[in-house]
Amino acid sequence: MTANRRFRNVIRIGPVQVATYYDGRGREKHTAACTAPRCGFATDYDSRAAAELAARTHRCAVR
């Protein structure tokens, strides 16, 4: 089953996009996902500040 998430408040910090969404239980979550090819970095956080910090400090390991 695929997750149909409606992202809002999307910003881009370098190659990483940070967005806010509601999970399946109605809780507000924040995600940071790298858009670089073959990177694969994507994590969910409870706070927007944590997601933005992860986006600012992310370094792609793929060369």
PyMOL Python script that loads the backbone (N, CA, C, O; Angstrom):
from pymol import cmd

cmd.read_pdbstr("""\
ATOM      1  N   MET A   1       0.846  -1.178   0.000  1.00  0.00           N
ATOM      2  CA  MET A   1       0.000   0.000   0.000  1.00  0.00           C
ATOM      3  C   MET A   1       0.889   1.238   0.000  1.00  0.00           C
ATOM      4  O   MET A   1       1.800   1.349   0.821  1.00  0.00           O
ATOM      5  N   THR A   2       0.637   2.144  -0.890  1.00  0.00           N
ATOM      6  CA  THR A   2       1.451   3.351  -0.962  1.00  0.00           C
ATOM      7  C   THR A   2       0.868   4.430  -0.068  1.00  0.00           C
ATOM      8  O   THR A   2      -0.341   4.497   0.155  1.00  0.00           O
ATOM      9  N   ALA A   3       1.743   5.256   0.429  1.00  0.00           N
ATOM     10  CA  ALA A   3       1.309   6.358   1.277  1.00  0.00           C
ATOM     11  C   ALA A   3       1.008   7.571   0.399  1.00  0.00           C
ATOM     12  O   ALA A   3       1.882   8.045  -0.327  1.00  0.00           O
ATOM     13  N   ASN A   4      -0.202   8.063   0.464  1.00  0.00           N
ATOM     14  CA  ASN A   4      -0.583   9.247  -0.288  1.00  0.00           C
ATOM     15  C   ASN A   4      -0.490  10.442   0.644  1.00  0.00           C
ATOM     16  O   ASN A   4      -1.450  10.772   1.339  1.00  0.00           O
ATOM     17  N   ARG A   5       0.657  11.082   0.657  1.00  0.00           N
ATOM     18  CA  ARG A   5       0.887  12.199   1.562  1.00  0.00           C
ATOM     19  C   ARG A   5       0.755  13.511   0.802  1.00  0.00           C
ATOM     20  O   ARG A   5       1.188  13.631  -0.344  1.00  0.00           O
ATOM     21  N   ARG A   6       0.169  14.460   1.440  1.00  0.00           N
ATOM     22  CA  ARG A   6       0.052  15.792   0.858  1.00  0.00           C
ATOM     23  C   ARG A   6       1.039  16.686   1.591  1.00  0.00           C
ATOM     24  O   ARG A   6       0.810  17.095   2.729  1.00  0.00           O
ATOM     25  N   PHE A   7       2.129  16.973   0.920  1.00  0.00           N
ATOM     26  CA  PHE A   7       3.174  17.783   1.524  1.00  0.00           C
ATOM     27  C   PHE A   7       2.807  19.259   1.412  1.00  0.00           C
ATOM     28  O   PHE A   7       2.232  19.699   0.416  1.00  0.00           O
ATOM     29  N   ARG A   8       3.146  20.003   2.440  1.00  0.00           N
ATOM     30  CA  ARG A   8       2.925  21.444   2.438  1.00  0.00           C
ATOM     31  C   ARG A   8       4.142  22.114   3.043  1.00  0.00           C
ATOM     32  O   ARG A   8       4.976  21.461   3.670  1.00  0.00           O
ATOM     33  N   ASN A   9       4.237  23.393   2.856  1.00  0.00           N
ATOM     34  CA  ASN A   9       5.346  24.181   3.380  1.00  0.00           C
ATOM     35  C   ASN A   9       6.681  23.579   2.941  1.00  0.00           C
ATOM     36  O   ASN A   9       7.561  23.333   3.765  1.00  0.00           O
ATOM     37  N   VAL A  10       6.820  23.350   1.658  1.00  0.00           N
ATOM     38  CA  VAL A  10       8.014  22.720   1.099  1.00  0.00           C
ATOM     39  C   VAL A  10       9.071  23.787   0.823  1.00  0.00           C
ATOM     40  O   VAL A  10       8.800  24.792   0.166  1.00  0.00           O
ATOM     41  N   ILE A  11      10.281  23.551   1.336  1.00  0.00           N
ATOM     42  CA  ILE A  11      11.407  24.431   1.033  1.00  0.00           C
ATOM     43  C   ILE A  11      12.570  23.571   0.569  1.00  0.00           C
ATOM     44  O   ILE A  11      12.598  22.363   0.803  1.00  0.00           O
ATOM     45  N   ARG A  12      13.517  24.198  -0.083  1.00  0.00           N
ATOM     46  CA  ARG A  12      14.689  23.494  -0.585  1.00  0.00           C
ATOM     47  C   ARG A  12      15.939  24.119   0.034  1.00  0.00           C
ATOM     48  O   ARG A  12      16.135  25.333  -0.028  1.00  0.00           O
ATOM     49  N   ILE A  13      16.772  23.282   0.626  1.00  0.00           N
ATOM     50  CA  ILE A  13      18.044  23.701   1.200  1.00  0.00           C
ATOM     51  C   ILE A  13      19.118  22.880   0.504  1.00  0.00           C
ATOM     52  O   ILE A  13      19.332  21.716   0.845  1.00  0.00           O
ATOM     53  N   GLY A  14      19.787  23.477  -0.463  1.00  0.00           N
ATOM     54  CA  GLY A  14      20.738  22.728  -1.277  1.00  0.00           C
ATOM     55  C   GLY A  14      19.978  21.669  -2.057  1.00  0.00           C
ATOM     56  O   GLY A  14      18.937  21.965  -2.643  1.00  0.00           O
ATOM     57  N   PRO A  15      20.481  20.430  -2.075  1.00  0.00           N
ATOM     58  CA  PRO A  15      19.765  19.372  -2.792  1.00  0.00           C
ATOM     59  C   PRO A  15      18.646  18.730  -1.964  1.00  0.00           C
ATOM     60  O   PRO A  15      17.951  17.840  -2.453  1.00  0.00           O
ATOM     61  N   VAL A  16      18.469  19.171  -0.727  1.00  0.00           N
ATOM     62  CA  VAL A  16      17.508  18.544   0.184  1.00  0.00           C
ATOM     63  C   VAL A  16      16.215  19.358   0.241  1.00  0.00           C
ATOM     64  O   VAL A  16      16.242  20.580   0.379  1.00  0.00           O
ATOM     65  N   GLN A  17      15.086  18.659   0.131  1.00  0.00           N
ATOM     66  CA  GLN A  17      13.784  19.289   0.290  1.00  0.00           C
ATOM     67  C   GLN A  17      13.240  18.963   1.666  1.00  0.00           C
ATOM     68  O   GLN A  17      13.314  17.820   2.118  1.00  0.00           O
ATOM     69  N   VAL A  18      12.687  19.978   2.338  1.00  0.00           N
ATOM     70  CA  VAL A  18      12.065  19.814   3.651  1.00  0.00           C
ATOM     71  C   VAL A  18      10.592  20.128   3.494  1.00  0.00           C
ATOM     72  O   VAL A  18      10.232  21.142   2.895  1.00  0.00           O
ATOM     73  N   ALA A  19       9.724  19.255   4.035  1.00  0.00           N
ATOM     74  CA  ALA A  19       8.278  19.445   3.898  1.00  0.00           C
ATOM     75  C   ALA A  19       7.559  18.983   5.159  1.00  0.00           C
ATOM     76  O   ALA A  19       8.102  18.225   5.963  1.00  0.00           O
ATOM     77  N   THR A  20       6.332  19.454   5.310  1.00  0.00           N
ATOM     78  CA  THR A  20       5.478  19.093   6.439  1.00  0.00           C
ATOM     79  C   THR A  20       4.279  18.313   5.909  1.00  0.00           C
ATOM     80  O   THR A  20       3.753  18.620   4.840  1.00  0.00           O
ATOM     81  N   TYR A  21       3.850  17.301   6.665  1.00  0.00           N
ATOM     82  CA  TYR A  21       2.689  16.495   6.286  1.00  0.00           C
ATOM     83  C   TYR A  21       2.063  15.906   7.537  1.00  0.00           C
ATOM     84  O   TYR A  21       2.645  15.963   8.620  1.00  0.00           O
ATOM     85  N   TYR A  22       0.877  15.342   7.385  1.00  0.00           N
ATOM     86  CA  TYR A  22       0.206  14.624   8.470  1.00  0.00           C
ATOM     87  C   TYR A  22       0.348  13.135   8.214  1.00  0.00           C
ATOM     88  O   TYR A  22       0.085  12.663   7.108  1.00  0.00           O
ATOM     89  N   ASP A  23       0.769  12.385   9.243  1.00  0.00           N
ATOM     90  CA  ASP A  23       0.913  10.935   9.065  1.00  0.00           C
ATOM     91  C   ASP A  23      -0.459  10.267   9.146  1.00  0.00           C
ATOM     92  O   ASP A  23      -1.480  10.945   9.269  1.00  0.00           O
ATOM     93  N   GLY A  24      -0.477   8.956   9.078  1.00  0.00           N
ATOM     94  CA  GLY A  24      -1.724   8.203   9.067  1.00  0.00           C
ATOM     95  C   GLY A  24      -2.551   8.347  10.326  1.00  0.00           C
ATOM     96  O   GLY A  24      -3.748   8.058  10.313  1.00  0.00           O
ATOM     97  N   ARG A  25      -1.947   8.784  11.402  1.00  0.00           N
ATOM     98  CA  ARG A  25      -2.663   8.959  12.668  1.00  0.00           C
ATOM     99  C   ARG A  25      -3.036  10.410  12.943  1.00  0.00           C
ATOM    100  O   ARG A  25      -3.516  10.740  14.027  1.00  0.00           O
ATOM    101  N   GLY A  26      -2.811  11.282  11.947  1.00  0.00           N
ATOM    102  CA  GLY A  26      -3.197  12.676  12.092  1.00  0.00           C
ATOM    103  C   GLY A  26      -2.179  13.556  12.780  1.00  0.00           C
ATOM    104  O   GLY A  26      -2.462  14.718  13.071  1.00  0.00           O
ATOM    105  N   ARG A  27      -0.999  13.024  13.047  1.00  0.00           N
ATOM    106  CA  ARG A  27       0.052  13.819  13.686  1.00  0.00           C
ATOM    107  C   ARG A  27       0.847  14.567  12.629  1.00  0.00           C
ATOM    108  O   ARG A  27       1.070  14.060  11.530  1.00  0.00           O
ATOM    109  N   GLU A  28       1.273  15.775  12.970  1.00  0.00           N
ATOM    110  CA  GLU A  28       2.086  16.557  12.055  1.00  0.00           C
ATOM    111  C   GLU A  28       3.526  16.050  12.092  1.00  0.00           C
ATOM    112  O   GLU A  28       4.124  15.938  13.162  1.00  0.00           O
ATOM    113  N   LYS A  29       4.074  15.748  10.929  1.00  0.00           N
ATOM    114  CA  LYS A  29       5.451  15.262  10.799  1.00  0.00           C
ATOM    115  C   LYS A  29       6.183  16.132   9.794  1.00  0.00           C
ATOM    116  O   LYS A  29       5.568  16.847   9.002  1.00  0.00           O
ATOM    117  N   HIS A  30       7.499  16.059   9.838  1.00  0.00           N
ATOM    118  CA  HIS A  30       8.350  16.828   8.943  1.00  0.00           C
ATOM    119  C   HIS A  30       9.368  15.878   8.341  1.00  0.00           C
ATOM    120  O   HIS A  30       9.887  14.996   9.025  1.00  0.00           O
ATOM    121  N   THR A  31       9.650  16.057   7.073  1.00  0.00           N
ATOM    122  CA  THR A  31      10.571  15.164   6.402  1.00  0.00           C
ATOM    123  C   THR A  31      11.653  15.955   5.687  1.00  0.00           C
ATOM    124  O   THR A  31      11.431  17.081   5.240  1.00  0.00           O
ATOM    125  N   ALA A  32      12.829  15.344   5.587  1.00  0.00           N
ATOM    126  CA  ALA A  32      13.937  15.889   4.810  1.00  0.00           C
ATOM    127  C   ALA A  32      14.376  14.798   3.843  1.00  0.00           C
ATOM    128  O   ALA A  32      14.681  13.681   4.261  1.00  0.00           O
ATOM    129  N   ALA A  33      14.410  15.119   2.553  1.00  0.00           N
ATOM    130  CA  ALA A  33      14.758  14.129   1.535  1.00  0.00           C
ATOM    131  C   ALA A  33      15.698  14.759   0.513  1.00  0.00           C
ATOM    132  O   ALA A  33      15.438  15.849   0.003  1.00  0.00           O
ATOM    133  N   CYS A  34      16.785  14.063   0.223  1.00  0.00           N
ATOM    134  CA  CYS A  34      17.762  14.543  -0.749  1.00  0.00           C
ATOM    135  C   CYS A  34      17.289  14.173  -2.157  1.00  0.00           C
ATOM    136  O   CYS A  34      16.833  13.054  -2.393  1.00  0.00           O
ATOM    137  N   THR A  35      17.403  15.117  -3.080  1.00  0.00           N
ATOM    138  CA  THR A  35      16.948  14.897  -4.448  1.00  0.00           C
ATOM    139  C   THR A  35      18.095  14.562  -5.393  1.00  0.00           C
ATOM    140  O   THR A  35      17.881  14.447  -6.600  1.00  0.00           O
ATOM    141  N   ALA A  36      19.304  14.404  -4.871  1.00  0.00           N
ATOM    142  CA  ALA A  36      20.445  14.056  -5.720  1.00  0.00           C
ATOM    143  C   ALA A  36      20.313  12.609  -6.201  1.00  0.00           C
ATOM    144  O   ALA A  36      19.809  11.758  -5.467  1.00  0.00           O
ATOM    145  N   PRO A  37      20.758  12.325  -7.419  1.00  0.00           N
ATOM    146  CA  PRO A  37      20.662  10.955  -7.938  1.00  0.00           C
ATOM    147  C   PRO A  37      21.467   9.975  -7.078  1.00  0.00           C
ATOM    148  O   PRO A  37      22.595  10.265  -6.680  1.00  0.00           O
ATOM    149  N   ARG A  38      20.881   8.830  -6.802  1.00  0.00           N
ATOM    150  CA  ARG A  38      21.497   7.726  -6.064  1.00  0.00           C
ATOM    151  C   ARG A  38      21.910   8.085  -4.628  1.00  0.00           C
ATOM    152  O   ARG A  38      22.762   7.402  -4.060  1.00  0.00           O
ATOM    153  N   CYS A  39      21.345   9.110  -4.040  1.00  0.00           N
ATOM    154  CA  CYS A  39      21.709   9.470  -2.663  1.00  0.00           C
ATOM    155  C   CYS A  39      20.912   8.629  -1.670  1.00  0.00           C
ATOM    156  O   CYS A  39      21.503   7.929  -0.848  1.00  0.00           O
ATOM    157  N   GLY A  40      19.587   8.685  -1.731  1.00  0.00           N
ATOM    158  CA  GLY A  40      18.758   7.860  -0.866  1.00  0.00           C
ATOM    159  C   GLY A  40      18.526   8.396   0.534  1.00  0.00           C
ATOM    160  O   GLY A  40      17.971   7.676   1.364  1.00  0.00           O
ATOM    161  N   PHE A  41      18.925   9.628   0.839  1.00  0.00           N
ATOM    162  CA  PHE A  41      18.723  10.200   2.161  1.00  0.00           C
ATOM    163  C   PHE A  41      17.298  10.709   2.302  1.00  0.00           C
ATOM    164  O   PHE A  41      16.876  11.589   1.552  1.00  0.00           O
ATOM    165  N   ALA A  42      16.555  10.165   3.252  1.00  0.00           N
ATOM    166  CA  ALA A  42      15.203  10.631   3.557  1.00  0.00           C
ATOM    167  C   ALA A  42      14.864  10.212   4.978  1.00  0.00           C
ATOM    168  O   ALA A  42      14.931   9.029   5.311  1.00  0.00           O
ATOM    169  N   THR A  43      14.501  11.177   5.819  1.00  0.00           N
ATOM    170  CA  THR A  43      14.152  10.882   7.204  1.00  0.00           C
ATOM    171  C   THR A  43      12.966  11.728   7.642  1.00  0.00           C
ATOM    172  O   THR A  43      12.720  12.804   7.097  1.00  0.00           O
ATOM    173  N   ASP A  44      12.233  11.226   8.636  1.00  0.00           N
ATOM    174  CA  ASP A  44      11.094  11.933   9.209  1.00  0.00           C
ATOM    175  C   ASP A  44      11.447  12.415  10.608  1.00  0.00           C
ATOM    176  O   ASP A  44      12.175  11.749  11.344  1.00  0.00           O
ATOM    177  N   TYR A  45      10.923  13.579  10.961  1.00  0.00           N
ATOM    178  CA  TYR A  45      11.187  14.185  12.258  1.00  0.00           C
ATOM    179  C   TYR A  45       9.884  14.691  12.857  1.00  0.00           C
ATOM    180  O   TYR A  45       8.901  14.912  12.150  1.00  0.00           O
ATOM    181  N   ASP A  46       9.895  14.873  14.182  1.00  0.00           N
ATOM    182  CA  ASP A  46       8.731  15.417  14.873  1.00  0.00           C
ATOM    183  C   ASP A  46       8.720  16.939  14.854  1.00  0.00           C
ATOM    184  O   ASP A  46       7.659  17.548  14.996  1.00  0.00           O
ATOM    185  N   SER A  47       9.886  17.566  14.679  1.00  0.00           N
ATOM    186  CA  SER A  47       9.944  19.026  14.669  1.00  0.00           C
ATOM    187  C   SER A  47      10.520  19.538  13.359  1.00  0.00           C
ATOM    188  O   SER A  47      11.378  18.902  12.747  1.00  0.00           O
ATOM    189  N   ARG A  48      10.039  20.684  12.945  1.00  0.00           N
ATOM    190  CA  ARG A  48      10.508  21.310  11.707  1.00  0.00           C
ATOM    191  C   ARG A  48      11.979  21.715  11.834  1.00  0.00           C
ATOM    192  O   ARG A  48      12.737  21.599  10.872  1.00  0.00           O
ATOM    193  N   ALA A  49      12.384  22.186  13.011  1.00  0.00           N
ATOM    194  CA  ALA A  49      13.767  22.611  13.229  1.00  0.00           C
ATOM    195  C   ALA A  49      14.738  21.447  13.036  1.00  0.00           C
ATOM    196  O   ALA A  49      15.818  21.633  12.475  1.00  0.00           O
ATOM    197  N   ALA A  50      14.373  20.269  13.486  1.00  0.00           N
ATOM    198  CA  ALA A  50      15.238  19.099  13.328  1.00  0.00           C
ATOM    199  C   ALA A  50      15.374  18.718  11.854  1.00  0.00           C
ATOM    200  O   ALA A  50      16.462  18.353  11.409  1.00  0.00           O
ATOM    201  N   ALA A  51      14.295  18.799  11.103  1.00  0.00           N
ATOM    202  CA  ALA A  51      14.343  18.477   9.678  1.00  0.00           C
ATOM    203  C   ALA A  51      15.206  19.481   8.920  1.00  0.00           C
ATOM    204  O   ALA A  51      15.972  19.099   8.036  1.00  0.00           O
ATOM    205  N   GLU A  52      15.086  20.757   9.260  1.00  0.00           N
ATOM    206  CA  GLU A  52      15.902  21.776   8.595  1.00  0.00           C
ATOM    207  C   GLU A  52      17.367  21.652   8.973  1.00  0.00           C
ATOM    208  O   GLU A  52      18.238  21.885   8.135  1.00  0.00           O
ATOM    209  N   LEU A  53      17.656  21.294  10.206  1.00  0.00           N
ATOM    210  CA  LEU A  53      19.042  21.074  10.616  1.00  0.00           C
ATOM    211  C   LEU A  53      19.648  19.900   9.860  1.00  0.00           C
ATOM    212  O   LEU A  53      20.799  19.967   9.430  1.00  0.00           O
ATOM    213  N   ALA A  54      18.890  18.835   9.696  1.00  0.00           N
ATOM    214  CA  ALA A  54      19.371  17.677   8.935  1.00  0.00           C
ATOM    215  C   ALA A  54      19.640  18.072   7.488  1.00  0.00           C
ATOM    216  O   ALA A  54      20.608  17.603   6.887  1.00  0.00           O
ATOM    217  N   ALA A  55      18.803  18.919   6.931  1.00  0.00           N
ATOM    218  CA  ALA A  55      18.988  19.352   5.542  1.00  0.00           C
ATOM    219  C   ALA A  55      20.247  20.213   5.404  1.00  0.00           C
ATOM    220  O   ALA A  55      20.972  20.105   4.415  1.00  0.00           O
ATOM    221  N   ARG A  56      20.500  21.057   6.386  1.00  0.00           N
ATOM    222  CA  ARG A  56      21.665  21.933   6.319  1.00  0.00           C
ATOM    223  C   ARG A  56      22.972  21.178   6.510  1.00  0.00           C
ATOM    224  O   ARG A  56      23.994  21.566   5.944  1.00  0.00           O
ATOM    225  N   THR A  57      22.958  20.117   7.287  1.00  0.00           N
ATOM    226  CA  THR A  57      24.198  19.384   7.579  1.00  0.00           C
ATOM    227  C   THR A  57      24.384  18.146   6.712  1.00  0.00           C
ATOM    228  O   THR A  57      25.393  17.454   6.845  1.00  0.00           O
ATOM    229  N   HIS A  58      23.436  17.852   5.831  1.00  0.00           N
ATOM    230  CA  HIS A  58      23.537  16.645   4.977  1.00  0.00           C
ATOM    231  C   HIS A  58      24.642  16.798   3.939  1.00  0.00           C
ATOM    232  O   HIS A  58      24.770  17.835   3.289  1.00  0.00           O
ATOM    233  N   ARG A  59      25.431  15.747   3.802  1.00  0.00           N
ATOM    234  CA  ARG A  59      26.447  15.676   2.760  1.00  0.00           C
ATOM    235  C   ARG A  59      26.250  14.358   2.025  1.00  0.00           C
ATOM    236  O   ARG A  59      26.254  13.291   2.640  1.00  0.00           O
ATOM    237  N   CYS A  60      26.080  14.432   0.725  1.00  0.00           N
ATOM    238  CA  CYS A  60      25.871  13.231  -0.071  1.00  0.00           C
ATOM    239  C   CYS A  60      27.159  12.408  -0.120  1.00  0.00           C
ATOM    240  O   CYS A  60      28.235  12.935  -0.401  1.00  0.00           O
ATOM    241  N   ALA A  61      27.032  11.119   0.155  1.00  0.00           N
ATOM    242  CA  ALA A  61      28.200  10.236   0.130  1.00  0.00           C
ATOM    243  C   ALA A  61      28.467   9.718  -1.285  1.00  0.00           C
ATOM    244  O   ALA A  61      29.567   9.242  -1.566  1.00  0.00           O
ATOM    245  N   VAL A  62      27.493   9.803  -2.165  1.00  0.00           N
ATOM    246  CA  VAL A  62      27.622   9.303  -3.531  1.00  0.00           C
ATOM    247  C   VAL A  62      28.415  10.299  -4.362  1.00  0.00           C
ATOM    248  O   VAL A  62      28.147  11.500  -4.320  1.00  0.00           O
ATOM    249  N   ARG A  63      29.370   9.815  -5.101  1.00  0.00           N
ATOM    250  CA  ARG A  63      30.186  10.695  -5.966  1.00  0.00           C
ATOM    251  C   ARG A  63      29.991  10.326  -7.395  1.00  0.00           C
ATOM    252  O   ARG A  63      30.585  10.943  -8.279  1.00  0.00           O
TER     253      ARG A  63
END
""", "prot")
cmd.dss("prot")
cmd.show_as("cartoon", "prot")
cmd.util.cbc("prot")
cmd.orient("prot")
